[in-house]
Amino acid sequence: MGLLLNVDYNDYVVRSRAKKVLQIAGVKSVGEEEAVDAYYIHYRTPIFGGRAFSAVWRKFVTIYINSQYYSAVAPLCRLNHRASLEAAVRLLKAFEKYLQTLEQYGRAWFGLGRRDAWTEAWRQLRRHFGDPSDVEELYRVLKKLGEVLGRGRRGDPASLTLSLAVDPRRAKMAKILEKAVALEKLIGDPLGVGDAIVSTAGVIHGRIYSSIEKARRATIYTKALFLGAPLLFLHKATAAELSIRMPRAQGDRGVYLLVDKSGSMYSLIDGVEKIAVATAYALAVLRRYRRVVLRFFDAEVYDPVEDVAKMAEILLRVSAGGGTDISKAVEVAIDDVERRRLKNYMLVVVTDGEDDRINPLVLNRAKKVFKDVVFVLVGRQRPPPNVKSIRLPLGKDRPWIYSIEGTARAV
C-alpha cells in the first residue's frame, strides 16, 4: 500500500518515477513502493497513514521526516521533479547503507542496540545529504548565481544543491561564489570599451507580484499559468519562479573568456579571494554580452561553461592547484575559435599574472585570430608586454577601480 495517503501507488506516472529512482539509485534492498515513498515525501506535502511493507523503512522515514535534514531539503523539492528525484535517490542509498550496517553488527531496532541503530540512521542521513545549513546556504548562492546568468544558463539550483552539499569543502567554496555575485554588482563596463548595447530580447525570472511594472512584463507562459492554473501560478509566484521580460545588455561582439583558477587564485587580496574577483568579472561579462564562451583553466583547460551547473562543477568540485599554463589555454581558445568558425570575437584572459612564461608566438597568433586580446589582471603582477591590460584591484577607499593601460577610472 505505501506510507502516503495522498499518492496513488498504481498510477502509471507514479510507477514510472519510482522505476527511474531505482534505476539511478542502484539499490537492491527496496522495491517500487519504497521508491514512491522516497520521491513523493519530497515532491508533495506528505499525508501519512498508509502501511509500509517494512517496519524498518517506516521507522527510518519517520526519523528522516522529523530531522533537520528533511526541513532543509523538502522546501527545495516541492513540485520540483529533478530535485525530488535527487533527494529520493539519496534517501534510498542512505537506507540501504543503514541496512548493511545493521546486518553487519547484528543490531535490531528493538532491544539491545536500539540507540546504536538510531545513531547509525542519523550518520547515514548526514553522509548522503550533507550539513543542513550547507544545503540552505548552497541553494541561496546558486539561485542568486542563476539570476545573474539569466534564463537558459540557470539550470536547476535545487537539484544542483543536493548533489553538491555532501562535501563540506564544496559548501565553503560556495562562499566564494557568494562574494563573486556581490562583487559583480560593482563592475560597470567589464571590457573598458564603452557601454554595451541594450536589448530587451532577454528573459529572466523574478517575483512578478512585487510591482505593477513587473506584472506588465510577464511572459506568455506566466500569463497562461495565471489563466489556466491559478494555484500553480500562486505557488511559482511565491517561490520567485515566474518569468518576466527584462532588458538584457548585449554587445555587438563576441567574447572568448579564459579565467585562471590555479592554486594562486585562491589566495587573498585585500581580504577577498582572487578567484572570487575573477568569477565576478566573468559574471559581469555573461550578464552584459550575449555571445560569450567562458572557460576556466589551470594546468588544464576545462570545457566551456554553459550554465550554473557547469560553473559549480568546475569551481566547487575541482580542487585548486596544479599550476598555470596560460599559453596552453590561449592555444586551446585559438583552435576552438578556428574549428567553430567564430567571427568577431575578442579574447579576454583573467589571471593574477603568476605565470609569466607566456609564449609570445602564441600571443601573436591570437592577435591574428581574435579581434582583440585583453589581459585582465587580478592583483599586482605586471601584465605581459605588448597587450592591452585591465587591472582589477580591490581598493579600500573605492570599491572597484579599473586601470586600463595605465589610465585609472572609478566605476
C-alpha positions as CSV (number, residue, x, y, z in Angstrom):
1,M,0.0,0.0,0.0
2,G,2.7,2.5,0.9
3,L,3.1,5.1,3.6
4,L,1.3,8.0,1.9
5,L,-2.5,8.5,1.6
6,N,-2.2,11.3,-1.0
7,V,-0.4,9.1,-3.6
8,D,-2.0,6.6,-6.0
9,Y,0.6,3.8,-6.0
10,N,-0.9,2.2,-9.0
11,D,-0.8,5.3,-11.2
12,Y,1.4,4.9,-14.3
13,V,3.3,8.2,-13.8
14,V,3.9,7.3,-10.1
15,R,5.3,3.9,-11.1
16,S,7.4,5.4,-13.8
17,R,9.0,7.8,-11.4
18,A,9.6,5.1,-8.9
19,K,11.4,3.0,-11.6
20,K,13.5,6.0,-12.5
21,V,14.5,6.4,-8.9
22,L,15.5,2.8,-8.5
23,Q,17.4,2.9,-11.8
24,I,19.5,5.8,-10.7
25,A,20.0,4.7,-7.1
26,G,21.0,1.2,-8.0
27,V,19.8,-0.2,-4.7
28,K,18.7,-3.8,-4.3
29,S,17.2,-3.9,-0.8
30,V,14.0,-1.8,-1.6
31,G,11.2,-2.0,-4.1
32,E,8.9,0.4,-6.1
33,E,6.8,1.1,-3.0
34,E,9.7,2.5,-1.1
35,A,10.8,4.4,-4.1
36,V,7.4,6.0,-4.4
37,D,7.6,7.0,-0.7
38,A,11.1,8.4,-1.1
39,Y,10.0,10.5,-4.1
40,Y,6.7,11.8,-3.0
41,I,7.6,12.8,0.6
42,H,9.7,15.4,-1.2
43,Y,7.6,16.3,-4.2
44,R,4.4,16.8,-2.2
45,T,3.5,17.6,1.4
46,P,3.1,14.0,2.7
47,I,0.0,12.8,4.4
48,F,0.9,9.7,6.3
49,G,-1.5,6.9,7.3
50,G,-0.7,4.0,5.0
51,R,1.0,0.8,5.8
52,A,4.6,0.1,4.9
53,F,5.8,-3.3,3.7
54,S,8.9,-2.9,6.0
55,A,8.7,-1.7,9.6
56,V,12.4,-0.7,9.4
57,W,11.6,1.5,6.4
58,R,8.7,3.1,8.2
59,K,10.9,3.9,11.2
60,F,13.7,5.2,9.0
61,V,11.4,7.5,7.1
62,T,9.9,8.7,10.5
63,I,13.4,9.6,11.7
64,Y,14.1,11.4,8.4
65,I,10.8,13.4,8.3
66,N,11.4,14.7,11.9
67,S,15.0,15.6,11.2
68,Q,16.7,18.9,10.3
69,Y,17.8,17.3,7.1
70,Y,14.2,17.0,5.8
71,S,13.4,20.5,7.0
72,A,16.3,21.8,4.8
73,V,15.7,19.6,1.8
74,A,11.9,19.4,1.5
75,P,11.3,23.1,0.6
76,L,13.7,22.8,-2.3
77,C,11.8,19.8,-3.7
78,R,8.1,20.8,-3.6
79,L,6.7,20.3,-7.2
80,N,10.3,20.0,-8.5
81,H,10.8,16.7,-10.3
82,R,14.6,16.9,-10.6
83,A,15.2,17.9,-7.0
84,S,12.7,15.3,-5.7
85,L,14.4,12.7,-7.8
86,E,17.9,13.6,-6.4
87,A,16.5,13.6,-2.9
88,A,14.8,10.2,-3.3
89,V,17.9,8.6,-4.7
90,R,20.0,9.9,-1.7
91,L,17.4,8.7,0.8
92,L,17.3,5.2,-0.7
93,K,21.1,5.0,-0.7
94,A,21.2,6.1,2.9
95,F,18.6,3.5,3.8
96,E,20.5,0.7,2.1
97,K,23.8,1.6,3.8
98,Y,21.9,1.7,7.0
99,L,20.5,-1.8,6.5
100,Q,24.0,-3.1,5.6
101,T,25.4,-1.7,8.9
102,L,22.6,-3.3,10.9
103,E,23.3,-6.7,9.3
104,Q,27.0,-6.3,9.8
105,Y,26.7,-5.7,13.5
106,G,23.6,-7.8,14.1
107,R,21.6,-5.0,15.6
108,A,17.8,-4.8,15.7
109,W,15.5,-1.9,16.1
110,F,14.2,-3.0,19.5
111,G,16.1,-4.5,22.3
112,L,19.9,-4.4,22.5
113,G,21.5,-1.9,20.2
114,R,18.4,0.3,19.6
115,R,20.3,3.5,20.4
116,D,23.2,2.5,18.2
117,A,20.7,1.9,15.4
118,W,19.3,5.4,15.8
119,T,22.8,6.9,15.7
120,E,23.7,5.0,12.6
121,A,20.5,6.3,10.9
122,W,21.5,9.9,11.6
123,R,25.0,9.2,10.4
124,Q,23.8,7.9,7.1
125,L,21.4,10.8,6.6
126,R,24.2,13.2,7.2
127,R,26.6,11.3,4.9
128,H,24.1,11.4,2.0
129,F,22.5,14.8,2.5
130,G,25.3,16.9,3.9
131,D,25.0,19.5,6.7
132,P,21.5,21.1,6.7
133,S,23.0,24.6,7.0
134,D,25.2,23.9,3.9
135,V,22.1,22.9,1.9
136,E,20.4,26.1,2.7
137,E,23.5,28.2,2.0
138,L,24.3,26.5,-1.3
139,Y,20.8,26.8,-2.6
140,R,20.7,30.5,-1.8
141,V,24.0,31.2,-3.5
142,L,23.2,29.0,-6.6
143,K,19.9,30.6,-7.0
144,K,21.5,34.1,-7.0
145,L,24.1,32.9,-9.4
146,G,21.3,31.6,-11.7
147,E,19.6,35.0,-11.6
148,V,22.8,36.7,-12.6
149,L,23.4,34.3,-15.5
150,G,19.8,34.5,-16.7
151,R,17.4,32.2,-18.4
152,G,18.9,29.3,-20.3
153,R,22.0,29.3,-18.0
154,R,20.4,29.0,-14.6
155,G,19.8,25.2,-14.6
156,D,18.0,23.8,-11.6
157,P,19.6,25.2,-8.4
158,A,17.6,22.9,-6.1
159,S,18.8,19.6,-7.6
160,L,22.3,21.0,-8.0
161,T,22.3,22.0,-4.3
162,L,21.6,18.4,-3.2
163,S,24.3,17.0,-5.5
164,L,26.9,19.4,-4.1
165,A,26.1,19.7,-0.4
166,V,27.5,16.4,0.7
167,D,31.2,17.5,0.7
168,P,31.7,20.3,3.3
169,R,34.6,21.6,1.3
170,R,32.2,22.5,-1.5
171,A,30.0,24.4,0.9
172,K,33.0,26.5,1.9
173,M,33.6,27.2,-1.8
174,A,30.1,28.4,-2.1
175,K,31.1,31.4,0.0
176,I,33.5,32.4,-2.8
177,L,30.6,32.2,-5.3
178,E,28.5,34.4,-2.9
179,K,31.3,37.0,-2.8
180,A,31.5,36.9,-6.6
181,V,27.8,37.5,-7.0
182,A,28.1,40.5,-4.7
183,L,31.2,41.9,-6.4
184,E,29.6,41.6,-9.8
185,K,27.2,44.4,-9.0
186,L,30.2,46.8,-8.6
187,I,31.5,46.2,-12.1
188,G,30.5,48.7,-14.7
189,D,31.8,48.1,-18.3
190,P,33.8,44.9,-17.9
191,L,35.8,45.3,-21.1
192,G,36.6,49.0,-20.7
193,V,35.4,49.7,-24.3
194,G,32.2,51.6,-23.6
195,D,28.7,50.7,-22.7
196,A,27.2,47.5,-24.0
197,I,24.3,47.7,-26.5
198,V,20.9,47.3,-24.6
199,S,18.4,44.8,-25.9
200,T,15.1,43.7,-24.5
201,A,15.3,40.2,-26.0
202,G,16.4,38.5,-22.8
203,V,14.1,36.9,-20.3
204,I,14.9,36.4,-16.6
205,H,13.0,35.2,-13.6
206,G,11.6,37.3,-10.7
207,R,8.7,37.9,-8.4
208,I,6.1,39.5,-10.7
209,Y,3.8,40.5,-7.9
210,S,6.4,42.8,-6.4
211,S,5.4,45.6,-8.7
212,I,2.8,46.5,-11.3
213,E,5.6,47.3,-13.7
214,K,6.9,43.8,-13.5
215,A,3.5,42.3,-13.9
216,R,3.2,44.1,-17.2
217,R,6.3,42.4,-18.4
218,A,5.0,38.9,-17.7
219,T,5.8,36.3,-20.4
220,I,3.2,34.3,-22.3
221,Y,4.0,31.3,-20.2
222,T,3.3,33.3,-17.0
223,K,0.1,34.7,-18.3
224,A,-1.1,31.2,-19.4
225,L,-0.4,29.9,-15.9
226,F,-2.4,32.8,-14.4
227,L,-5.4,32.0,-16.6
228,G,-5.3,28.2,-16.8
229,A,-3.7,27.1,-13.5
230,P,-4.1,29.8,-10.8
231,L,-3.0,27.6,-7.9
232,L,0.3,26.7,-9.7
233,F,0.7,30.3,-10.6
234,L,0.5,31.3,-7.0
235,H,2.9,28.6,-6.0
236,K,5.5,29.7,-8.5
237,A,5.0,33.4,-7.7
238,T,5.8,32.9,-4.0
239,A,8.8,30.8,-5.0
240,A,10.0,33.5,-7.4
241,E,9.9,31.1,-10.4
242,L,7.8,33.1,-12.8
243,S,9.5,34.6,-15.8
244,I,9.3,38.2,-16.8
245,R,10.8,40.2,-19.7
246,M,13.7,42.4,-18.6
247,P,16.2,44.4,-20.5
248,R,19.4,42.5,-21.2
249,A,22.6,44.1,-22.3
250,Q,24.5,42.6,-25.2
251,G,27.5,43.6,-27.1
252,D,27.9,43.7,-30.8
253,R,30.9,41.4,-30.5
254,G,31.7,38.0,-29.1
255,V,33.9,37.5,-26.0
256,Y,36.1,34.4,-25.5
257,L,36.8,34.5,-21.8
258,L,39.5,32.4,-20.1
259,V,39.6,32.5,-16.3
260,D,42.6,31.3,-14.3
261,K,41.6,29.0,-11.4
262,S,45.0,27.8,-10.4
263,G,46.1,27.5,-6.7
264,S,47.4,31.1,-6.5
265,M,44.0,32.4,-7.5
266,Y,42.6,31.1,-4.2
267,S,44.8,33.4,-2.1
268,L,43.5,36.7,-0.7
269,I,43.9,40.2,-2.0
270,D,42.7,42.9,0.3
271,G,40.7,40.2,2.2
272,V,39.0,38.7,-0.9
273,E,39.9,35.6,-2.8
274,K,41.3,36.4,-6.2
275,I,39.1,33.7,-7.7
276,A,36.0,35.5,-6.3
277,V,37.1,38.7,-8.1
278,A,37.8,36.8,-11.3
279,T,34.5,35.0,-11.2
280,A,32.7,38.3,-10.5
281,Y,34.3,39.7,-13.7
282,A,33.2,36.6,-15.6
283,L,29.6,37.1,-14.4
284,A,29.7,40.7,-15.4
285,V,30.7,39.7,-19.0
286,L,28.0,37.0,-19.1
287,R,25.3,39.4,-18.0
288,R,26.2,42.1,-20.5
289,Y,27.2,40.2,-23.6
290,R,25.2,37.6,-25.3
291,R,27.9,35.8,-27.3
292,V,30.3,34.6,-24.6
293,V,32.4,31.5,-24.4
294,L,33.6,31.0,-20.8
295,R,36.3,28.5,-19.9
296,F,38.3,28.1,-16.7
297,F,41.9,26.8,-16.8
298,D,44.9,26.0,-14.6
299,A,47.4,23.5,-15.9
300,E,44.4,22.1,-18.0
301,V,41.7,23.9,-19.9
302,Y,38.1,22.9,-18.9
303,D,35.1,22.6,-21.1
304,P,33.0,25.7,-21.8
305,V,30.6,26.8,-19.1
306,E,27.1,26.8,-20.4
307,D,25.0,27.0,-17.2
308,V,25.2,27.3,-13.4
309,A,25.7,23.5,-13.0
310,K,28.9,23.6,-15.1
311,M,30.3,26.6,-13.3
312,A,29.6,25.0,-10.0
313,E,31.1,21.7,-11.1
314,I,34.4,23.5,-12.1
315,L,34.6,25.9,-9.1
316,L,33.2,23.6,-6.4
317,R,34.3,20.1,-7.4
318,V,37.7,20.7,-8.9
319,S,40.3,21.4,-6.2
320,A,42.7,24.3,-6.7
321,G,46.3,23.5,-7.6
322,G,48.3,22.1,-10.4
323,G,50.0,25.2,-11.7
324,T,49.0,27.6,-14.5
325,D,49.6,27.4,-18.3
326,I,48.3,30.5,-20.0
327,S,49.9,29.7,-23.3
328,K,48.1,26.3,-23.4
329,A,44.8,28.0,-22.6
330,V,45.3,30.6,-25.3
331,E,46.2,27.9,-27.8
332,V,43.1,25.9,-27.0
333,A,41.0,29.1,-27.4
334,I,42.5,29.7,-30.8
335,D,41.9,26.2,-32.0
336,D,38.3,26.3,-30.7
337,V,37.6,29.5,-32.5
338,E,39.0,28.3,-35.8
339,R,37.3,24.9,-35.5
340,R,33.9,26.5,-34.8
341,R,34.5,29.5,-37.1
342,L,33.6,32.1,-34.6
343,K,33.8,35.6,-36.0
344,N,34.3,39.0,-34.4
345,Y,35.4,37.6,-31.0
346,M,37.8,39.2,-28.7
347,L,40.0,37.1,-26.3
348,V,39.9,38.1,-22.6
349,V,42.3,36.3,-20.2
350,V,41.6,36.8,-16.5
351,T,44.6,35.9,-14.3
352,D,46.7,37.0,-11.4
353,G,49.8,37.0,-13.6
354,E,51.7,34.4,-11.6
355,D,52.5,32.6,-14.9
356,D,55.0,34.9,-16.7
357,R,56.2,32.3,-19.1
358,I,53.7,33.2,-21.9
359,N,54.9,32.2,-25.4
360,P,55.0,35.4,-27.5
361,L,54.4,33.4,-30.6
362,V,51.1,32.2,-29.2
363,L,50.0,35.7,-28.4
364,N,50.9,36.9,-31.9
365,R,48.8,34.1,-33.3
366,A,45.9,35.1,-31.0
367,K,46.1,38.7,-32.3
368,K,45.6,37.4,-35.8
369,V,42.6,35.2,-35.0
370,F,40.8,37.4,-32.5
371,K,39.5,40.9,-33.0
372,D,41.4,42.0,-29.8
373,V,43.4,40.4,-27.0
374,V,43.0,41.8,-23.4
375,F,44.5,40.6,-20.2
376,V,42.6,41.3,-17.0
377,L,44.9,41.2,-14.0
378,V,43.6,40.4,-10.5
379,G,46.4,41.6,-8.2
380,R,49.6,43.5,-8.6
381,Q,51.6,41.4,-11.1
382,R,52.8,43.1,-14.3
383,P,50.9,42.3,-17.5
384,P,52.5,40.6,-20.5
385,P,54.2,43.0,-22.8
386,N,52.5,44.4,-26.0
387,V,48.9,43.5,-25.0
388,K,46.1,45.6,-23.7
389,S,45.5,45.1,-19.9
390,I,42.9,45.9,-17.4
391,R,43.8,45.8,-13.7
392,L,41.2,44.8,-11.1
393,P,42.4,45.7,-7.6
394,L,40.1,45.9,-4.7
395,G,40.8,49.3,-3.0
396,K,39.8,50.2,0.5
397,D,38.7,53.7,-0.4
398,R,36.9,52.8,-3.7
399,P,35.0,49.5,-4.0
400,W,36.3,48.9,-7.5
401,I,39.0,50.6,-9.7
402,Y,39.8,49.9,-13.3
403,S,43.2,50.7,-14.6
404,I,43.3,50.4,-18.4
405,E,46.8,50.6,-19.9
406,G,47.9,52.9,-17.1
407,T,44.8,55.1,-17.0
408,A,42.7,54.7,-13.9
409,R,39.0,55.4,-13.7
410,A,36.5,54.6,-10.9
411,V,33.3,52.6,-11.7
